[in-house]
């Protein structure tokens, strides 16, 4: 601050950052503007940059005692920005139902496809130095660029090196300050509220169980350490379940599980159940092997059925059928499921008159299903197919190889 004194009636003030110079008019005297005195004070204070000549020449308009008048303004530095790596992937958004509402079970995995841009390098943007009112430079804060390492499963975009693309289908993982694409998804617990539904193009390993109401779609095989509860899994490749299957499971390869109950299992390869199969629909393009026993339900195989025991002591129904390709078995399983639904519907209509329209409609539908079923049963079978039961075949088990049936 510079006080010119000598009756000039003002004080020159330079702000601490050096970016502005002000003339503070005296509070106890009428304002009197002397351009020469003001310029002399500026020179004495070393203020030489950013002078506001119009203000210096004519003075402030309508100034009052005690007012402050800006007479010089410097140029502040313009801050730059350090470089950084931007992840272009957003967490999985919620599935949308038909009514537009969100499904809170939607997956939260950062899935990527081969060739997809997943990372972007945003380079250093340097700042611009400024000048204060004394003409001294105001350096911009220094900024740094950042490395752009290429992690496993990633590659620089051949068209624009500021991007990295996925080399394979997989999941994007951040690890140790960098990123990588893994072709295998590891879920350390259950598939449930924490994970949401899982839809992954590669192999999936679930250490826990797949909880009721959730869905897993795996494009490179699936291993479940616990149980598939009332859930649905669809697998390209093989499915291995360390415990049991209580829901629906389909695989383009083989399926192996410890037990199956109230399940629907379909595989283009073999289905191998270590312990018991109870009230389940099992279909295989290859073989069905119930090493412990096939208790109740259906077991349809393309070439062979092998079981330690077949049937149950309680008389629950079991139908073993070998020699037909998987599409025929699949169609037959659909017919049986629909027939069961219609039979339950007809039972619910029992209190109505025998010839009621709803009951007649259900009977007609059952008749149509019976004709479709017979057409499938008449389809040519593989003459090399076989059914082998090692220890005990209960008398009420239905066994089919080709068009002939032994009841």
C-alpha positions in Angstrom: 0.0 0.0 0.0 1.3 3.4 -0.9 0.0 6.7 0.7 0.8 9.6 -1.6 0.0 12.2 1.1 0.6 15.8 0.4 -3.1 16.5 0.0 -3.6 14.1 -2.9 -6.6 12.6 -1.2 -6.1 9.0 -2.1 -4.1 5.9 -1.2 -2.7 3.4 -3.8 -3.3 -0.3 -2.9 -2.0 -3.4 -4.7 -3.7 -6.7 -3.8 -1.5 -9.4 -2.2 -1.6 -11.6 -5.3 -0.4 -8.7 -7.4 -3.3 -9.0 -9.8 -5.1 -5.6 -9.1 -4.2 -2.1 -8.2 -6.8 0.1 -6.5 -7.1 3.8 -5.6 -8.8 4.2 -2.3 -10.3 7.7 -2.0 -10.1 9.6 1.2 -13.1 9.3 3.4 -12.9 12.8 5.0 -12.6 15.0 1.8 -14.5 15.5 -1.4 -13.1 13.2 -4.2 -10.6 15.0 -6.4 -9.0 13.0 -9.3 -5.5 14.0 -10.3 -4.4 11.7 -13.2 -0.8 12.8 -12.9 -0.7 12.1 -9.2 -2.2 8.7 -9.7 0.2 7.8 -12.5 3.1 9.0 -10.4 1.9 6.7 -7.5 1.6 3.8 -9.8 5.1 4.3 -11.2 6.5 4.6 -7.7 4.8 1.3 -6.7 6.2 -0.4 -9.9 2.7 -0.9 -11.4 3.2 -0.9 -15.1 1.1 -3.7 -16.6 -2.7 -3.8 -17.2 -3.2 -0.1 -16.6 -6.8 1.0 -17.2 -6.1 4.1 -19.3 -9.7 5.3 -19.6 -10.1 5.3 -15.8 -6.7 7.0 -15.3 -7.5 9.7 -17.8 -11.0 10.7 -16.6 -11.3 9.3 -13.2 -14.3 7.5 -11.7 -17.8 8.7 -12.5 -19.9 9.6 -9.5 -17.3 8.5 -7.0 -18.0 9.3 -3.3 -15.6 9.7 -0.4 -14.1 6.4 0.7 -14.8 4.7 -2.7 -12.2 2.3 -4.2 -11.3 2.6 -7.9 -9.7 -0.2 -9.9 -6.9 1.3 -12.0 -4.8 -1.7 -13.1 -5.6 -5.5 -13.6 -3.1 -8.2 -14.3 -3.7 -11.5 -16.1 -4.1 -14.6 -13.8 -2.5 -17.8 -14.8 -4.7 -20.4 -16.5 -4.5 -23.8 -14.8 -3.8 -26.9 -16.9 -4.7 -30.5 -16.1 -2.7 -33.6 -15.5 -3.2 -36.6 -17.7 -5.3 -39.5 -16.6 -6.8 -42.8 -17.8 -10.6 -42.8 -18.2 -12.5 -46.0 -18.0 -15.2 -46.0 -20.7 -17.2 -48.7 -19.1 -20.1 -47.9 -16.8 -21.4 -50.5 -14.3 -24.1 -52.7 -15.6 -27.4 -50.9 -15.8 -30.6 -52.4 -14.4 -32.6 -54.7 -16.6 -35.8 -53.1 -17.7 -39.2 -54.8 -17.5 -42.0 -54.4 -20.0 -43.5 -51.6 -17.8 -40.2 -49.7 -17.7 -39.4 -50.4 -14.0 -36.0 -51.6 -13.0 -35.0 -55.0 -11.9 -32.7 -54.6 -8.9 -31.1 -58.0 -9.6 -29.5 -56.7 -12.8 -25.8 -57.5 -13.1 -23.0 -55.1 -12.0 -20.1 -56.7 -13.9 -18.1 -54.7 -16.4 -18.5 -57.0 -19.4 -16.5 -56.2 -22.5 -16.5 -57.6 -26.0 -13.5 -58.3 -28.3 -12.5 -55.1 -30.0 -14.5 -52.8 -27.8 -12.8 -49.6 -26.6 -12.6 -49.7 -22.8 -9.9 -47.2 -21.8 -9.0 -43.7 -23.0 -5.8 -41.8 -22.3 -6.5 -38.1 -21.7 -3.2 -36.4 -22.1 -1.6 -33.5 -20.1 -3.0 -30.1 -20.8 -0.4 -27.5 -19.8 -1.4 -24.2 -18.1 -0.7 -20.6 -19.2 1.4 -18.3 -17.1 -0.1 -15.0 -16.1 1.4 -11.5 -15.4 0.7 -9.3 -12.3 0.3 -5.6 -12.4 4.0 -5.1 -11.8 4.8 -7.2 -15.0 6.0 -10.2 -13.0 5.1 -13.6 -14.3 2.6 -15.7 -12.4 3.6 -19.3 -13.3 0.8 -21.9 -13.7 1.0 -24.9 -11.4 3.0 -27.7 -13.0 1.0 -30.7 -14.3 2.1 -34.2 -15.1 1.1 -36.7 -17.7 0.3 -40.3 -16.6 1.5 -43.6 -18.0 -0.9 -45.6 -20.2 0.2 -49.2 -19.6 -1.4 -52.0 -21.6 -2.5 -54.7 -19.3 -3.3 -58.4 -20.0 -6.1 -58.8 -22.4 -5.8 -55.3 -23.7 -4.2 -53.7 -26.8 -3.8 -50.2 -28.2 -6.4 -49.2 -30.7 -4.7 -49.5 -34.1 -6.7 -46.6 -35.4 -6.1 -44.2 -32.5 -3.5 -44.9 -29.8 -5.3 -42.9 -27.2 -7.7 -45.8 -26.7 -7.2 -49.4 -25.5 -9.5 -52.2 -26.8 -10.3 -55.6 -25.4 -8.4 -58.4 -27.1 -11.1 -61.0 -26.0 -14.6 -61.2 -24.6 -14.4 -61.0 -20.8 -14.6 -58.7 -17.8 -12.6 -55.5 -17.2 -10.8 -55.7 -13.8 -8.9 -52.9 -12.1 -5.8 -54.2 -10.3 -2.7 -52.5 -8.9 -3.5 -49.1 -10.5 -4.0 -50.7 -13.9 -6.6 -52.6 -15.9 -6.8 -56.0 -17.5 -9.5 -58.1 -19.3 -10.0 -61.5 -17.9 -11.7 -64.3 -19.9 -12.9 -65.8 -16.6 -15.3 -64.3 -14.1 -14.8 -65.4 -10.5 -17.6 -64.8 -8.0 -16.4 -65.4 -4.5 -19.8 -65.8 -3.0 -23.3 -66.5 -4.2 -25.1 -65.2 -7.3 -27.8 -63.2 -5.6 -28.6 -59.6 -4.4 -25.0 -58.6 -4.3 -24.1 -59.7 -7.8 -27.4 -59.5 -9.6 -28.0 -61.6 -12.6 -24.8 -62.7 -14.3 -24.3 -62.6 -18.1 -20.7 -63.2 -19.1 -19.2 -64.2 -22.4 -16.4 -66.3 -20.9 -16.1 -68.9 -18.2 -17.8 -68.3 -14.9 -16.8 -69.7 -11.5 -19.2 -69.3 -8.6 -17.7 -70.2 -5.3 -21.1 -70.2 -3.6 -24.6 -71.0 -4.9 -27.0 -69.5 -7.5 -29.9 -68.3 -5.4 -33.5 -68.6 -6.2 -34.8 -66.1 -8.7 -31.4 -65.3 -10.3 -30.1 -66.2 -13.7 -26.6 -67.0 -14.9 -25.6 -67.0 -18.6 -22.0 -68.2 -19.2 -20.4 -68.3 -22.6 -17.4 -70.4 -21.7 -18.4 -73.0 -19.1 -19.8 -72.7 -15.6 -18.6 -74.1 -12.3 -20.8 -73.7 -9.2 -19.3 -74.6 -5.8 -22.7 -74.9 -4.1 -26.2 -75.5 -5.4 -28.3 -74.2 -8.2 -31.4 -73.4 -6.3 -34.7 -72.3 -7.9 -32.6 -70.5 -10.5 -31.9 -70.6 -14.2 -28.5 -71.2 -15.8 -27.6 -71.3 -19.5 -24.1 -72.5 -20.4 -22.2 -72.6 -23.6 -19.8 -75.4 -22.7 -19.8 -77.6 -19.7 -21.6 -77.2 -16.4 -20.1 -78.5 -13.1 -22.2 -78.3 -9.9 -20.4 -79.4 -6.7 -23.7 -79.9 -4.9 -27.2 -80.1 -6.4 -29.5 -78.7 -9.1 -32.9 -77.6 -7.9 -33.7 -75.3 -10.8 -33.3 -75.2 -14.5 -29.9 -75.9 -16.2 -29.0 -76.1 -19.9 -25.6 -76.7 -21.5 -24.2 -77.1 -24.9 -21.6 -79.5 -23.4 -22.0 -81.9 -20.5 -23.6 -81.4 -17.0 -22.2 -82.9 -13.8 -23.8 -82.5 -10.4 -24.0 -84.3 -7.1 -27.8 -84.6 -7.1 -30.9 -83.2 -8.8 -34.3 -82.6 -7.3 -37.3 -80.9 -8.8 -34.9 -79.9 -11.6 -34.9 -79.6 -15.3 -31.6 -80.4 -16.9 -30.7 -80.5 -20.5 -27.3 -81.0 -22.2 -26.1 -81.6 -25.7 -23.4 -83.9 -24.2 -23.8 -86.2 -21.1 -25.6 -85.6 -17.9 -23.9 -87.2 -14.9 -25.6 -87.2 -11.5 -23.4 -88.7 -8.7 -26.2 -89.4 -6.2 -30.0 -89.4 -6.5 -32.3 -87.9 -9.1 -35.8 -87.1 -7.7 -38.7 -85.7 -9.6 -36.5 -84.2 -12.3 -36.6 -84.0 -16.1 -33.2 -85.0 -17.5 -32.4 -84.8 -21.2 -29.1 -85.5 -22.8 -27.8 -85.7 -26.4 -25.3 -88.2 -25.2 -25.7 -90.3 -22.1 -27.6 -90.0 -18.8 -25.7 -91.5 -15.9 -27.3 -91.7 -12.5 -24.4 -93.3 -10.6 -26.3 -93.4 -7.4 -29.8 -93.9 -8.7 -32.5 -92.5 -10.9 -35.5 -92.2 -8.6 -38.4 -90.4 -10.2 -39.2 -88.1 -13.2 -37.8 -88.6 -16.7 -34.5 -89.5 -18.1 -34.1 -89.2 -21.9 -30.8 -89.8 -23.6 -29.4 -89.9 -27.1 -27.4 -93.1 -26.8 -27.3 -94.6 -23.3 -28.8 -94.5 -19.8 -26.8 -96.0 -17.0 -27.9 -96.2 -13.3 -27.1 -98.0 -10.2 -30.8 -98.2 -9.4 -33.9 -97.1 -11.2 -37.3 -96.3 -9.7 -38.4 -95.7 -6.1 -39.8 -97.7 -3.3 -42.7 -95.3 -2.9 -44.0 -95.9 -6.5 -43.1 -92.4 -7.9 -43.1 -92.5 -11.7 -39.9 -92.8 -13.7 -39.6 -93.0 -17.5 -36.2 -93.9 -19.0 -36.0 -93.4 -22.8 -32.9 -93.8 -25.0 -32.1 -93.6 -28.7 -33.6 -90.3 -29.7 -31.8 -87.0 -30.6 -31.9 -84.1 -28.1 -34.4 -82.0 -30.1 -36.9 -84.9 -29.9 -36.3 -85.4 -26.2 -36.6 -81.6 -25.6 -40.0 -81.5 -27.5 -41.2 -84.5 -25.5 -40.2 -82.9 -22.2 -42.2 -79.7 -23.2 -45.2 -81.9 -24.0 -45.0 -83.6 -20.6 -44.6 -80.3 -18.7 -47.6 -78.9 -20.6 -49.6 -82.1 -20.0 -49.0 -81.8 -16.2 -50.1 -78.2 -16.2 -53.3 -79.1 -18.1 -54.1 -82.1 -15.8 -53.8 -79.8 -12.8 -56.1 -77.3 -14.4 -58.6 -80.0 -15.2 -58.4 -81.2 -11.5 -59.2 -77.6 -10.4 -62.3 -77.7 -12.7 -63.6 -80.9 -11.1 -66.4 -79.1 -9.2 -67.9 -77.9 -12.5 -70.3 -80.0 -14.5 -68.6 -82.8 -16.5 -69.5 -81.2 -19.9 -68.6 -77.6 -18.9 -67.0 -75.6 -21.7 -63.7 -74.9 -19.7 -63.2 -78.6 -18.9 -64.0 -79.6 -22.5 -61.4 -77.2 -23.8 -58.8 -78.6 -21.4 -59.6 -82.2 -22.5 -59.3 -81.2 -26.2 -55.9 -79.7 -25.5 -54.8 -82.9 -23.7 -56.0 -84.9 -26.7 -53.9 -82.7 -29.1 -50.8 -83.2 -26.8 -51.3 -87.0 -26.8 -51.2 -87.0 -30.6 -48.0 -84.9 -30.6 -46.5 -87.2 -28.0 -47.3 -90.4 -30.1 -45.7 -88.8 -33.2 -42.5 -88.3 -31.2 -42.6 -91.8 -29.8 -42.9 -93.2 -33.3 -39.8 -91.3 -34.5 -36.9 -93.5 -35.6 -34.4 -94.4 -32.9 -30.7 -95.1 -32.7 -30.4 -98.9 -32.9 -27.2 -98.8 -30.8 -28.9 -97.1 -27.8 -28.9 -99.0 -24.5 -30.3 -98.7 -21.0 -28.3 -100.4 -18.2 -29.3 -100.7 -14.5 -26.6 -102.2 -12.4 -28.4 -103.2 -9.2 -32.2 -102.7 -9.0 -34.9 -101.9 -11.5 -38.2 -101.2 -9.8 -41.2 -102.9 -11.6 -43.1 -99.6 -12.2 -40.3 -98.0 -14.3 -41.2 -97.3 -17.9 -38.3 -98.2 -20.2 -38.2 -97.2 -23.9 -35.7 -98.0 -26.6 -37.1 -97.4 -30.0 -40.9 -97.6 -30.6 -41.4 -100.5 -28.3 -42.2 -99.8 -24.6 -41.9 -102.2 -21.7 -44.2 -101.1 -18.8 
